[in-house]
Amino acid sequence: MNIDVFDKYNKEIQKECEAKLDYVTTKAEYISLINDARKHFETTSIQGSPINDVIQTQIEESGIHEVLNNALMVCDMYLPYSLIDLMQKKIGFEGIKKMIDDKSKPEADRASLINSLIGIENEDLYKYLIDIIVTSDSELLKEEAADVLSLMDKNKVNLNILESFDKNGVNNELLSVLVAVYKDTDESDSIYQLLRKHFILSDNKSMIANIMADLNDGRAVVFLRGYLSKNLNDIAKSEIVDICSAISRLGGYTEDFIKFNNQTH
């Protein structure tokens, strides 16, 4: 029965994706599709019993860790919300954190467990996710931690990230989190100013230009074009292409720089 409920979960996710995936064009839309499919699964039943009741019964019979291990083994995309809710209540942040930190577990399982931290109110959680982003060797874990962090209280996210910058220096992945949190808000100006300052100091200007494009602040067009105008003869052709790509994403004109770049080959 343990596996049956999680097989059903996979089928529901697959059915939703097959019906709607052709209309998905961005990562945000994809995540939204998966989350909607997970929510729909929670409205279904097994032999007339609500999903939450079925999983609760399994936990009472087999224990939270056995049910959770079965779910991690079977579920193709994250974990059911009902299981996450019960897991948070029974083992809490520290219990989930211990499992995430177990490097003997597959990365995909650890990423699913990071996703299951969504909704926990714990001051230590901000620092824990930031630590994963700054120190982990796994791009999958870093990406999942960034996604979870971007969904949390934006003021606390901002405070903890700025504290990390003061302590460890600016981290590009954390800059991306700030952009995700503050894009299209009244506070986006401070993030733009931070990106502008870091662009000047950074050795990876292509990356920062790309993050600027994610913020979608039109002022970056003038700023980035000004940088290229002053430095065309001194920077790599690949950097010119990358920054032009960011300018184009922002709706800016780049043909003059592209023409210059082609003439210098």
C-alpha positions in Angstrom: 0.0 0.0 0.0 2.9 2.3 0.7 4.1 2.1 -2.9 0.6 2.2 -4.4 -0.1 5.8 -3.1 3.2 7.1 -4.4 2.7 5.3 -7.8 -0.6 7.1 -7.9 1.2 10.4 -7.2 3.6 9.8 -10.1 0.7 9.1 -12.4 -1.1 12.3 -11.4 2.0 14.4 -11.9 2.6 12.7 -15.3 -1.0 13.2 -16.4 -0.9 16.9 -15.6 2.4 17.4 -17.3 1.3 15.6 -20.5 -1.8 17.8 -20.7 -0.1 21.2 -20.1 3.7 20.9 -20.6 3.5 22.2 -24.2 2.4 25.6 -22.9 5.3 25.9 -20.5 8.1 28.3 -21.6 9.9 29.3 -18.4 11.3 27.6 -15.3 8.7 29.5 -13.2 5.9 28.2 -15.3 7.3 24.7 -15.0 7.5 24.9 -11.2 4.0 26.2 -11.1 2.7 23.3 -13.2 4.4 20.8 -11.0 3.0 22.4 -7.8 -0.5 22.6 -9.3 -0.2 18.9 -10.1 0.9 18.1 -6.6 -2.1 20.1 -5.2 -4.5 18.2 -7.5 -3.1 14.9 -6.2 -4.1 15.9 -2.7 -7.8 16.2 -3.8 -7.8 12.5 -5.0 -8.5 9.4 -3.0 -7.5 5.8 -2.6 -10.4 3.3 -2.1 -12.5 6.2 -1.0 -10.0 7.5 1.6 -8.4 11.0 1.4 -4.7 10.9 0.5 -3.7 12.5 3.8 -5.6 9.8 5.8 -4.0 7.0 3.7 -0.5 8.4 4.4 -1.2 9.0 8.1 -2.3 5.4 8.4 0.8 4.2 6.8 3.0 6.2 9.1 1.1 4.8 12.1 1.7 1.3 10.9 5.2 1.5 9.6 6.8 4.7 11.0 7.6 8.0 9.4 11.1 7.0 8.2 10.0 3.8 6.4 7.2 5.7 4.6 9.5 8.6 3.8 12.2 6.2 2.4 9.5 4.5 0.2 8.4 7.9 -1.1 11.9 9.0 -1.9 12.5 5.8 -3.7 9.3 5.9 -5.8 8.3 9.6 -6.3 9.7 11.0 -9.5 9.1 14.7 -8.6 9.5 15.9 -5.0 7.1 14.5 -2.3 3.3 14.8 -1.8 2.3 17.8 0.2 0.4 15.6 2.7 3.5 13.6 3.5 5.6 16.8 3.8 3.1 18.2 6.3 3.2 15.1 8.4 7.0 14.9 8.1 7.4 18.5 9.3 5.1 17.8 12.3 6.8 14.5 13.3 10.5 15.1 12.7 10.7 18.9 12.2 13.4 21.0 10.7 16.3 19.3 12.5 15.1 15.8 11.5 14.8 16.9 7.8 18.1 18.7 8.0 19.9 15.6 9.3 18.6 13.6 6.3 19.6 16.3 3.8 23.1 16.4 5.3 23.4 12.6 4.9 25.8 12.4 1.9 25.1 8.7 1.4 21.7 9.6 0.1 21.2 10.2 -3.6 21.4 13.9 -4.6 17.9 13.7 -6.0 16.5 12.5 -2.7 18.4 15.3 -0.8 17.0 17.9 -3.2 13.4 16.6 -2.6 14.0 16.9 1.1 15.2 20.5 0.7 12.0 21.2 -1.2 10.1 19.7 1.8 11.4 22.6 4.0 9.0 25.0 2.3 6.6 26.4 4.9 8.8 25.8 8.0 9.1 28.9 10.2 12.6 28.7 11.6 15.2 31.4 11.8 18.0 28.9 11.4 16.5 27.7 8.1 17.6 30.9 6.3 21.2 30.4 7.3 21.1 26.7 6.5 19.8 27.3 2.9 22.3 30.1 2.4 25.1 27.8 3.6 24.0 25.1 1.0 24.1 27.7 -1.7 27.5 29.1 -0.7 29.3 25.8 0.1 27.7 22.8 -1.6 29.5 21.2 -4.5 26.1 20.1 -5.9 24.4 22.4 -8.4 21.2 20.5 -7.9 21.2 21.1 -4.1 22.2 24.7 -4.6 19.4 25.3 -7.1 16.8 23.7 -4.9 18.0 25.7 -1.8 17.8 28.9 -3.9 14.3 28.1 -5.0 13.1 27.4 -1.5 14.8 30.5 -0.1 13.2 32.7 -2.8 9.7 31.7 -1.5 10.4 32.7 2.1 9.9 36.1 3.9 11.6 38.5 1.6 12.8 40.9 4.4 14.4 38.0 6.3 15.9 36.7 3.1 17.4 40.1 2.3 18.8 40.5 5.8 20.4 37.1 5.9 21.8 37.3 2.4 23.3 40.7 3.1 24.8 39.4 6.4 26.3 36.5 4.3 27.8 39.1 1.9 29.4 41.0 4.7 30.9 37.8 6.1 31.8 35.8 3.0 31.7 38.2 0.1 29.1 38.5 -2.6 27.8 35.2 -4.0 26.2 35.2 -7.5 23.7 32.5 -6.7 22.5 34.6 -3.7 22.3 37.6 -6.0 19.9 35.6 -8.2 17.8 34.8 -5.1 17.5 38.5 -4.3 16.4 39.2 -7.9 13.8 36.4 -7.7 12.5 37.8 -4.4 12.4 41.5 -5.3 11.7 41.5 -9.1 8.6 43.7 -9.8 8.5 45.1 -6.3 9.1 48.6 -4.9 12.3 47.4 -3.4 13.9 46.3 -6.7 15.9 49.6 -7.0 18.1 48.6 -4.1 18.8 45.2 -5.8 19.6 47.0 -9.1 22.1 49.2 -7.3 23.7 46.2 -5.6 24.0 44.4 -9.0 25.5 47.5 -10.6 28.1 47.9 -7.8 29.0 44.2 -8.0 29.2 44.3 -11.8 32.0 46.8 -11.6 33.9 44.7 -9.0 33.2 41.3 -10.4 35.6 39.1 -12.5 32.5 37.5 -14.0 30.7 40.3 -15.6 28.9 38.1 -18.0 27.1 36.4 -15.1 26.2 39.6 -13.4 24.8 41.0 -16.7 22.6 38.0 -17.0 21.3 38.4 -13.5 20.6 42.1 -14.3 18.5 40.9 -17.3 16.6 38.6 -14.9 15.7 41.7 -12.8 14.4 43.3 -16.0 15.3 46.9 -14.9 15.6 49.0 -18.1 18.3 51.2 -16.6 20.7 48.3 -17.0 20.6 48.8 -20.8 22.3 52.2 -20.6 24.6 50.9 -17.9 25.7 47.8 -19.8 26.0 49.6 -23.1 28.2 52.2 -21.4 30.5 49.5 -20.1 30.8 48.0 -23.6 31.5 51.3 -25.2 34.3 52.0 -22.9 35.9 48.6 -22.9 35.3 47.0 -26.3 39.0 46.8 -27.2 40.0 45.4 -23.8 37.5 42.5 -23.1 37.1 39.1 -24.6 34.8 38.6 -27.5 32.8 36.0 -25.5 32.1 38.7 -22.8 30.9 41.1 -25.5 28.5 38.4 -26.8 27.2 37.5 -23.3 26.6 41.1 -22.3 24.9 41.9 -25.6 22.7 38.9 -24.9 21.7 40.4 -21.6 21.1 43.8 -23.2 18.9 42.1 -25.9 16.8 40.4 -23.2 16.2 43.8 -21.7 15.0 45.1 -25.1 18.2 47.1 -25.8 20.0 47.6 -29.2 23.2 45.7 -29.7 23.8 45.5 -33.4 26.6 48.1 -33.3 28.5 46.0 -30.7 27.8 42.7 -32.6 29.1 44.3 -35.8 32.3 45.4 -34.0 32.7 42.0 -32.6 32.4 40.3 -36.0 34.9 42.7 -37.6 37.5 41.9 -35.0 37.6 38.1 -35.8 
